[in-house]
Amino acid sequence: MSLKYHGLLIKSKHSGEFHFGISNLINACSSTSWVFTENIPDSAKSVIQRFHNKAYWQCTIKTSDIVDKLLRSIDYLSYNIKIYENDDILNYVRQNIKEAKQFPRLLNAPNEISYHLDSFIYNLRILADCIAFAIPFFYKTKKSISSRSFSKHKKWFLNNSNFDKKYLKILNEHTKWFNLLAGDNFQGIRDLSVHRFGIYQIGYVKDSNNKKQLTISLFASGSRDPSLTVTLSTIMNDYFNYLDNTYEHFYNKMKSQLSPLLNKTSIEFSHRHNYSDFKDLETRYNPLFLPRIESI
């Protein structure tokens, strides 16, 4: 499935758009978003009241913060991976290491990759819990939908299969990413790192053109992931498809409940910010960590 609402849309070599619809939706539904809006219909007021909750306000701030942290981690990961994969830069650094203070930092690229990879993986997991907390507020119901964690959230919908069949279908079809990230019995990559003292082994292989390509392995007590780059590719593809489908489902639901306040199309509303005259945007964010929106 092609992405529409989450990821990087490249418009030219130096310009594009970043979309992250689920964060925008969680933020827009907060009662604080409508404080200065006049002439709100009574039907919309009752919906906004549902989101008048201090914990929900905290969730909106945290979700937005996590998205920014993810983007920053991706930026640093991409930068250091380019250094590591570029033989010419490494050779130049080795030859001139005594001449400039920044060269040791460049030689430290594998350590930087490891550092920012931890941040990236941890924040992916936190984002899932933020979404799980926010989603129950989207329903007009007195049912106590589990919101303590994404795993409990998913289990609740599986056990209440008639509550929202469309969202249950999304959970059934697009949560392979969560199993790979969290897993059972601490077998997900985040849990291997946190609970089983996981460490990364950074390396490379050369392709048919003799060009270096990054490889990452995760070794932990009693387990390992010998091809973390492949696992991450699978996670990001499925995670962003989950985000796209979930956002579209709940944006349509909330647009009807908050009419006429939410009056943009789902694509327009998913837009987070523009990149203009941004040097080498095509290569600035590695697509392994930030999937691409092909066209909208």
C-alpha positions in Angstrom: 0.0 0.0 0.0 1.3 3.5 -1.0 1.6 5.9 1.9 -0.5 9.1 1.8 -0.5 10.7 5.3 2.8 9.7 7.0 6.4 10.2 5.6 8.4 12.4 3.4 7.1 13.7 0.1 9.9 14.7 -2.2 8.9 17.5 -4.6 12.4 18.3 -6.0 16.0 17.7 -5.0 15.8 20.5 -2.4 12.1 20.7 -1.4 9.3 18.6 -0.1 6.7 18.0 2.6 6.7 16.1 5.9 3.3 14.5 6.8 2.4 12.9 10.1 -1.4 12.9 10.2 -2.0 10.9 13.5 -0.1 13.5 15.5 -2.0 16.4 13.9 -5.3 14.7 14.6 -4.5 13.9 18.3 -3.5 17.5 18.8 -6.5 19.0 16.9 -9.0 17.1 19.1 -7.6 18.6 22.3 -10.0 21.1 23.9 -7.1 23.5 24.1 -7.0 23.8 20.3 -10.4 25.5 20.2 -10.2 28.0 23.1 -10.2 31.0 20.8 -12.6 29.6 18.2 -15.9 31.5 18.0 -19.4 30.2 17.1 -18.7 26.5 17.8 -21.9 24.5 17.2 -23.4 22.8 20.3 -22.9 19.4 18.7 -19.1 20.0 18.4 -18.9 21.5 21.9 -20.1 18.2 23.4 -17.4 16.3 21.5 -14.7 18.8 22.5 -15.8 18.3 26.1 -14.9 14.7 25.8 -11.2 15.7 25.2 -11.2 18.2 28.1 -8.9 16.0 30.1 -5.5 16.8 31.6 -4.0 13.5 30.7 -5.1 13.9 27.1 -3.5 17.3 27.0 -0.2 15.7 28.2 -0.6 13.1 25.5 -0.9 15.7 22.8 2.3 17.4 23.9 4.2 14.1 24.2 3.1 12.8 20.8 4.3 16.0 19.1 7.5 15.8 21.0 8.1 12.2 20.0 7.6 13.0 16.3 10.1 15.8 16.5 12.6 13.5 18.3 12.1 10.8 15.7 12.9 13.2 12.9 16.0 14.4 14.7 17.2 10.9 15.3 16.6 10.1 11.6 18.6 13.2 10.6 21.6 12.2 12.7 21.4 8.5 11.8 21.3 9.4 8.1 24.3 11.8 8.4 26.5 9.2 10.2 25.5 6.4 7.9 26.5 8.5 4.9 29.9 9.0 6.5 30.3 5.4 7.3 29.3 4.2 3.8 31.6 6.7 2.0 35.1 5.3 1.6 36.4 8.6 0.2 35.4 10.5 3.4 36.9 7.9 5.7 40.2 7.8 3.8 40.3 11.6 3.8 39.7 11.7 7.5 42.4 9.0 8.2 44.9 11.0 6.2 44.1 14.4 7.8 43.0 13.4 11.3 45.6 15.6 13.0 44.6 18.7 11.2 41.0 19.3 12.3 39.1 18.8 15.5 35.9 17.5 13.8 37.7 14.5 12.2 37.6 12.3 15.3 33.8 12.9 15.4 33.6 11.6 11.8 35.6 8.6 12.7 33.2 8.0 15.5 30.3 7.4 13.1 29.6 3.8 14.2 29.2 5.0 17.8 26.9 7.8 16.7 24.8 5.4 14.7 24.4 3.2 17.8 23.5 6.1 20.0 20.8 7.6 17.7 19.5 4.1 16.8 18.6 3.6 20.4 16.7 6.9 20.5 14.9 6.1 17.3 13.8 2.6 18.4 12.7 3.7 21.9 10.7 6.6 20.5 8.9 4.4 18.0 7.8 2.3 21.0 6.7 5.4 23.0 4.7 6.7 20.1 2.7 3.5 20.0 1.6 4.0 23.6 0.7 7.6 22.9 -1.6 6.5 20.1 -3.1 3.8 22.3 -3.9 6.3 25.0 -5.5 8.8 22.6 -7.7 6.5 20.5 -10.4 5.7 23.2 -11.2 9.4 23.3 -12.3 9.2 19.6 -15.3 7.1 20.5 -18.7 8.1 21.9 -18.9 5.3 24.4 -19.0 4.4 28.1 -17.0 1.3 27.5 -13.6 1.3 29.3 -11.3 0.8 26.3 -7.8 -0.2 27.5 -5.3 2.7 27.0 -2.4 1.8 29.4 -0.2 0.4 26.6 -0.4 -0.5 23.0 -0.3 -4.3 23.8 -3.2 -4.0 26.2 -5.0 -1.7 23.7 -4.7 -4.3 20.9 -5.8 -7.1 23.2 -8.9 -5.1 24.2 -10.0 -4.8 20.6 -9.3 -8.4 19.9 -11.5 -9.4 22.9 -14.2 -6.9 21.9 -14.3 -7.8 18.2 -17.7 -6.2 17.4 -16.9 -2.8 18.9 -15.1 -1.4 15.8 -14.6 -4.0 13.1 -12.8 -1.6 10.7 -10.2 -0.7 13.3 -9.9 -4.3 14.4 -9.1 -5.2 10.7 -6.3 -2.6 10.8 -4.9 -4.1 14.0 -5.0 -7.6 12.5 -3.4 -6.6 9.2 -0.8 -4.0 10.3 0.7 -4.7 13.7 3.5 -7.0 12.6 5.7 -4.0 13.4 4.7 -4.1 17.1 5.6 -7.7 17.4 9.0 -7.0 15.9 9.5 -3.9 18.1 8.2 -5.2 21.4 7.7 -9.0 20.9 6.8 -11.7 23.4 9.1 -12.6 26.2 11.4 -9.7 25.5 12.2 -10.8 21.9 11.4 -7.5 20.1 14.3 -5.3 19.2 13.5 -2.6 21.7 13.1 -5.2 24.5 16.3 -7.0 23.5 18.1 -3.7 23.8 16.5 -2.6 27.1 16.0 -5.9 29.0 18.6 -8.2 27.6 21.7 -5.9 27.4 21.6 -5.7 23.6 24.5 -4.2 21.7 24.8 -3.3 18.0 27.5 -4.5 15.6 27.9 -2.0 12.8 29.4 -3.3 9.6 29.0 -3.2 5.8 28.8 -5.3 2.7 29.8 -4.2 -0.8 27.2 -4.4 -3.6 27.8 -5.3 -7.2 29.2 -1.8 -7.9 31.7 -2.2 -5.0 29.8 0.4 -3.0 29.5 0.0 0.8 26.1 -0.7 2.3 25.4 -0.5 6.0 24.7 -3.7 8.0 23.6 -3.7 11.6 23.3 -6.8 13.9 21.8 -6.8 17.4 23.3 -9.2 19.9 21.6 -9.8 23.3 21.8 -12.2 26.1 20.2 -15.4 24.8 19.0 -13.9 21.5 20.1 -11.9 18.5 18.9 -10.2 15.3 21.7 -10.8 12.8 20.1 -8.5 10.2 18.6 -5.5 12.0 18.5 -3.4 8.8 16.1 -5.8 7.3 14.0 -6.0 10.5 13.8 -2.2 10.6 12.7 -2.0 7.0 9.9 -4.4 7.7 8.9 -2.5 10.9 8.9 1.0 9.2 6.9 -0.2 6.2 4.2 -1.9 8.4 4.2 0.8 11.1 3.6 3.6 8.6 0.8 1.6 6.9 -0.8 1.2 10.4 -0.5 4.9 11.0 -1.9 5.7 7.6 -4.9 3.4 8.0 -5.6 4.4 11.6 -5.4 8.1 10.8 -7.7 7.8 7.8 -10.2 5.8 9.9 -10.3 8.2 12.8 -10.0 11.4 10.9 -13.2 10.6 9.0 -14.8 9.7 12.3 -13.8 12.9 14.0 -14.4 15.1 10.9 -18.1 14.1 11.1 -18.2 14.6 14.9 -16.5 18.0 14.8 -18.1 19.4 11.7 -17.6 22.2 10.5 -14.4 22.7 12.6 -12.4 20.0 10.8 -12.9 21.1 7.2 -9.7 20.1 5.4 -9.2 17.0 3.4 -7.4 14.1 5.2 -4.3 14.8 3.1 -4.3 18.5 3.7 -4.7 17.9 7.4 -1.9 15.4 7.6 0.7 18.0 6.4 3.1 18.9 9.2 5.7 21.2 7.6 7.4 22.2 4.3 11.0 21.9 3.3 12.1 24.7 1.0 15.6 25.3 -0.4 16.7 22.4 1.9 20.0 21.2 0.5 19.9 17.6 -0.8 16.6 16.7 0.8 16.5 13.5 -1.2 19.4 12.1 0.7 19.1 14.0 4.0 16.7 11.5 5.5 17.5 7.9 4.9 14.4 6.1 3.5 15.1 3.1 5.8 14.1 5.3 8.7 11.7 7.7 7.1 9.4 6.1 4.4 8.5 8.1 1.3 5.1 9.3 0.2 5.3 8.6 -3.6 2.5 11.0 -4.6 -0.6 12.6 -3.3 
